[in-house]
């Protein structure tokens, strides 16, 4: 019906938006059917479509650290279970050494078969951050874990649905049969079912597309969409220059990156040689997270409206030495690598390219809970300034794209009060263009609970560029009911009593360019 040797520009635009629309529809189903505040209110989830070989085709604009790494999870499933995958099966994976990010981010993967149910033509996947997946602290974001086992339950291509039958007994047993079991398996199971429903929406919509346009056209344009993204990234590379950067973190670990542009091939080599070795803390970033951060940076340099997909990676050679903190080996702890180190990789790359100053460089991960309640949130701060723009106040930056729970919902679901939530004046670095300001968030506890903070830039300030000033470091502290104050480190676990207030002051972004006299 249509020629498929060369893309028609109008049709390319239609398919590009259609693939993205399907991923967005999946996200709407997931949000509407999830049980946890984490997925339903904070929108800490991502949905995407992959081709038959597991390469990313399109995604909804959800969480960048999820989207750039999910392809590794899908390809791990294909390599592991390829010959045994049947129609009606759904698989669960959160293995950080097989494309996962950290254990709370659990991915449900569903194959999409053709009409005769003989051949897989797509995969769809949804990744949601579970409010608790076990581990040594409620909320599964332990500040001081040293092995991945201490962070919760690991699913590695686990068969969740077998030919249409949900394997509830088996999944419940896995959640509970662990040295540090899940604290609320009913909520886990409810959210897994929401992910299954989201994937099923993706399956239905893709089948409709195939029915309307024919499989040959759909698959041809899937490739054209990826090729278009590849060319867009090559155009962005055309105007870049070589650069390098060394980024020091609060714990003394260093990220070293060198970007080399090959003008002839219109490609870039991103080399992390010289980065600190694998850490005995949980700030190790799985290789898939590191790749996701690189993919995110180069996607943001593209002016065109393209879906993030595998085509964006084709012009990039990424060198990450095995056994360094950006490519750790099992059983290294990784829970902060996904949320903290991913942010520092992004800023190190922007620094090497001279594009923009550092953002707050942390997600300010705050968890609290006990046997009955488990809650997790990331807290906004200042973004970095660039050559032509100021930073933004009070935003989630770069690898996170989640929301904060509304105070009404938070106070209804948990025994806490949001005492105040305000901008942190003058915390952004000054410059020709100033960095954005951070925030001050005060949470009062009404019940005894364990609270955890996992954060960065409490010691080293977010850097400025081209003479711009650094942003202010953040601060974590507690105001006890009796009026005494306790200062906390970047990472801390504390026992909160009724009337105690946990205060988080988030960093500002760096400034860009010297202030004119």
N, C-alpha and C positions, 0 to 999 in steps of 0.2 A: 504493500500500500504506500509506504514511504521509503525513499532511498535512505540507507543507513550507512553508506560508506563515508559520507561527510556530514557533519551536524548542520542542520538548519538553525540559524541563530535564534529565530522565534521559538522553535520547538525546544532548543537547548534551554532557553529561559524557562519555558513551561515545565520541563522535566526537573530542572534544578530546584524550582520552587515546590514541585509536587513531592519529590523525595523528602524535602525538609518539612513540608506540611504533614506528611505521614508520621514523621518522628514527633512533631508537635502534638498530633492527635494522640499518639501513645502517651506522651507526657500528661495530657489532660486526663486521660483515663487513670493513670497512676496516681495523680494528685487527688482525684475524686474518690478513689476506692481505698487509698492507704489508711492505716489506723494511727500511725505514729505522727506526733507533732513534727518530727524531723522531716518527714517526706511531705506531709499534707500542708504544713504551714511554712516551714523554712525552705521548701522546694529543693532539698538536698538530694537530687536525683538527676539522671540523664538517660535519654533514649536515642537510639541510633539504628541505622540500616547498614548492612554489610553485604558485599557480593558473595558468590558461592565459595570463593577462596578465603573469605574472612577479612577482606580489605574494606575499610570504611568508605561508604558512598555518600552518606549525608546524615546530619544530626539536627536536632533542635538546639537552639542556643541556650544550653543548660550549663553544666559545670565543666570548664575546660580541662581540669585534671582528670576527669572521668573520660571525656570524649577522646582525648588523644591517646589513651591507653587501652580502651576497650577492645580494639582490634586484636591486640595481643591475646586477650582472653578468648576471643572467638577462634583465633588460629590455633591456640592451645587445645581447644575442644576438638577441632578438626583433626589435628595430629594425633590426639589421644583416643578419640572415639569414632573417627571418621566412618569406618565400615559398619558400625553398629547403630548409627543414628537412624531412628525411625520416625515416620509421621506421628505427631501427637506427643513427642518427647519434649521436655524442657529441662535444661541443665542449670546448675547453680555453681558459681565459682567466685571466690574472693582471694585466691592464692596469689600473694604478692610476687611470687617467683614464676608465675604463669600469666602475667598481664594484669594482675590485680594491683590495687593502689595501697590500701591497708585493709585490715580485716572487717571493719564496720561497713565498708563499701562492698555490697554483695551484688553480683551480676546474674540476672536470669537471661538465658540465651535460648531462643526458639528457632529451629530450622524452618524455612518456608519451602515446601515442596511444590513441584509443578502439578498440573491438573490430574495427571495419571498417578501421582504420588510415587514416582520412580526416581526423580532427580531433584536435588536441592538447588534452588535458583537464587535464594537469598538467605541471610540470617537476620533476625531482629534481636535486639538486646536492650535491657533496661537495668541500670545500676542505681541502687538506692542505699543511702547511708542509714544503717540500722541504729536505733537508739541505744541498743546494747547487744553485743554478740559474745558476751562472756569476758574473760580476762580478769586481771587482778583488781580493777577498780570499776565501779558502776559507770556506765556510759562507754566503756571499752576504748578510752583514750588515755591510758595510764602514762603519767609524765615520766616514770622511771623504769619502764620495762627494758629488759636486756635481751630477751628472746621473743620470737614471734608467738610462741605458745602462751606467754603471759598476756598477750593482747586479745586472746579470744579463740573462737572456733574457726578452723580452716576448712573450707569447702573447695575441693579440687575436681571440677567437672562432675559434680554430684548429680545423679539422676533424680530430679525433683518431681517431674510428671512422666509417667511411663505409658505411652500410647493413650493419652487422655486421662489417666488415673493419677490423682494427686497422692503422693506417697507420704501421707502425714505422719504415720508411725515412725518411719525411717528418719524423717527430717527432725522430728521431736527427739528421737533417741540421740541423734548426732548433736543436737543443741544441748542436751543434758549430760551426755556421757563424755565428760571432759574434766581435767583437773580444775578448770575455772569455768563452770558452765554458764550458759545464758541465764539472765535473771528473769526474763519475761518472754518465754518461748511462744506464748499465745500471740503476743504482739509481733514477734518475728514472723510467725506463720501467716498472720493476717497481711503483713506487708509483702511477703513472698507471693501470696495469692493476688495482691494488687499488681505486682510485677508481671505475673502470668497473664492477667487480664490486659495489661498494657501491651504486652507482646502480641496477644491474640488480635488486638485492634490493628497492629502493624501488619500481621499476616493477612487479615481480611482486606485491608486497603491495598496492599501490594498485589493481591490476587485480582482485585478490581482493576487495577492499573494494567495488569497483564491481559485481562479479558478485553479491556477497551482498546489497547494499542497493539497487542500481540507481543509474544515473548522476545522475538528477534529485535523489535524496535526498542522495547524497554531495556534489554541488555546492552544494546548498542549505545543508547543515551546514558546509561549508567557509566559506561567507559568514557563517553564524551564529557560528562560532568567531571570525572576525575582528571581527564586530560586538560580541561579548561582550568581547573584549580592548579594543576602543575604549571601551566603557562603563566598564570597570574603570579605565582610565587617567583618564577624565573624573571618576570618583569620587575618585581620588587627587588630581587637580588642585583639586577643590572645597575642600580643606583647606590649600592652599598659599598663600603670600603672595609679592608682588613682591620681587625682590631683584637685586643685581648683585655682581660680583666681578671683581677684576683679579688674575691669577695670573702671577707672574714665574718664568721658567725659568733654569737655570744659565747659559745663553748670553746672557741679557739679553732674550730674546724674551718678549712678553707676550700672554696670552690674556685678552681682555675679554669678559664676557658679561653680558647683562641679561635677566632673566626677568620677563615681564609676564603676569599672570593676568587673563583675561577671565571675570568671574563669570557674565555673561549667557549666553555661548556655552559655558561650561565648557571653555575652551581655554587654551593657553599659547603665548606668542611667545617664542622663544629667539633673541636677537639678538647676534651676535658682532662687530658693528661696533666698530671701535677696536682690534681684534686686530692684531698685527704683520703687516707685509707678508710676502710670500713670501720665504723665507730662501735664502741660498746654501749652506746645509748640508742634511742629509737629515732634518731634524726637521719638514718640511712634512707635514701630514696630508691625504691625499686627502679630497675632500668626502664620499665614502661612509663613510670612517672617522669623520669628525665626526658624521655622522648616526647612525652605529652607537652612538657614545658617548652621544648624547642619548637615543636609544631605550633603551639599557641603563639609564640613570639613572631614566627615568620608569617603566620596567618594574619596577625595584627598589622603587619607591614603592607599588606595587600589592600589597595583602595577599592577593588571591585567587590561586589556582593556575591560571594561564593560560599557554599557550605564547606566547613572544615572536613576534609576527607583525605584518603590515602594519596591522592595526586599531589597534595601539598608537600609530602615527604620526599617525593622522587628526586627533586633537585638538591637534596640535603644528604651529606654523608656525616653521620654522627659517630664519633669515637669516644667510647666510655670504657676506660680500663676495668676489667673484671676485678672485683674485690675492693674497689674504691667505694666511697660513701654514696655514689650515684649509680652503682651497679653491684649491690651487696650479694653475698651468697648466704643461702639458708644455714642456720636459723636466725639470722640477724633480725633484730627488732626494727620495725619500719613505720610505726604509727604516726610519728611526726614527720617522716620523710615526705609523705603525701601532702600534708597540710602546711608545713613550715619550709622544708628544704625546697619544695617545688617553687615556692615564692622567691626564694633567694636565687635559684637557677635563672628564673625569668629576669630578675633585676641584674644579675651578672651579665646576661646576654645583652640587655638594653645598654648596660654600661660599656660593654665591648664594642657595640655598634655606635655608641655615642648618641643614641636616640632620645633617651629620657632618664631623668634621675630616679633613684629608688623610690618605690612605694613604701608603705608601712612595712612590707616584707614579712608579714606574719598574718595568720588567720585568728590569733588570740583565742585558741580553742578552750572553751570553758565547759566543763562537764560537772554535774553533781548528781547525787542519787543515794539510794539505799536499796533494800530488797524490794520495796514497793514502787519507787520512782526512779527513772533514769532519764537524764536530759543532756543534750549537747547543743551548743551553739558556737558559731564563729562570729566575731565582732569586727565591725568596720573600722577604718582608720583613714589616714590621708593618702592620696595617690601622688606620684611624682610629677614634677613639672617637665615640660619639653621645650624645644627651641621656639615654639610658637604658641604655647598654652600654659596656663597655670594648672597646678594640681587641683584635685577636687576634694572637698571636705567630706568626711564620714561616708566612705563608700567601701564596698567589698572590692578588693583589687585583684586583677589577674586570674590566678588559678582557682579562685573561689568565685561563685556567682550566686550564692544562696541568699536568702533573706533572714532577717531577725524575726523571731516569733513576736506577734503583737502582744503587748503587755496584758491585754484582757484575756487572751488565750493562755498565756504563760501562767498568769495568776489563778486562772480557773483550773488548770490541769495539774499545777504543782504548788506545794506549800511555801511559796516565796512571794516577795513583793519587789517590783521594780521601783526602788526608792527614787532614782533619778537617772536620766539618760541625756547627756548634753554634749555639745561641741567642746573640744579642749583648745582654748584660745592660744594662738601664737605657737602651736606645736609643729606647724609646717615650716620647712627651711625657707629662708628669704633668698631672693635672687631677682634677676630681670623678670623671671617668671617664678612665682612662689609655689612651694609644695602645699598640698592640702592639709587641713587640720585633722587630728585624730578626735576621739571621743572619750568621755568619762562615763562608765556604766557602773551603777551601784545596785547590787542585788541583796535584799535582806532576807534571811532565812527564818522561817516560822517553825521548822522542825529540825532536829539533829540530822545532819547528812554529811557525807564525804564530798568535798569539792576538789576539783583538779584544774590547774591552769597549765597549758602547754603553749608557750609563746616564744617570740624572738624579739630582737631589737630592744632588749631591756638593758643591754650593756653597750653594744655597738650601734651608733645612730645610722639611720637610712641615709646613704650618701647623696650629696648634691653633685651636679655635673657642670663643667665649663665655668667654674668659679661660683656656682650656687652653693648656698649653705646646706648642711645636713639637716634632716628633720630631727625633732626631739625623740629621745628614747621613750618607750612606754614604761609603765610601772604597775605592779600588782601588789595589793596590800589588803589587810583586813582590819576593820574597825570592830573590836569586840564590844559586847553589850555594856561592859563596864567602862568603856571609853578608851581603853588601851589600843595601841596600833601595832600591827605586826607586818613588817615588810617581807615580801616573798621574792624568790628568784624567778628567772624566766620560766622554770618548770617547778611545780610544787603540788603536793597533796596535803590537804588540811581537813581537820574535823570542824564543822560549823555547828554552833549551838543556836537555839532560838534567840533572835535579837541581834545576832552577828551580821555584819554587812561585808560582802566581798566587793572590792573596788578594783576595776580594771581601767587603766588609762592607756589608750592605744597610741602608737607612734604616729607622727606626722610624716608626710612625704618630703623628699629632698627638693631643693630649689634648683633652677637651671639658669646659668648665665650670671655675670656679675651685676650687682646693683649699680646703676649709674649714679655718679656723685651729684 
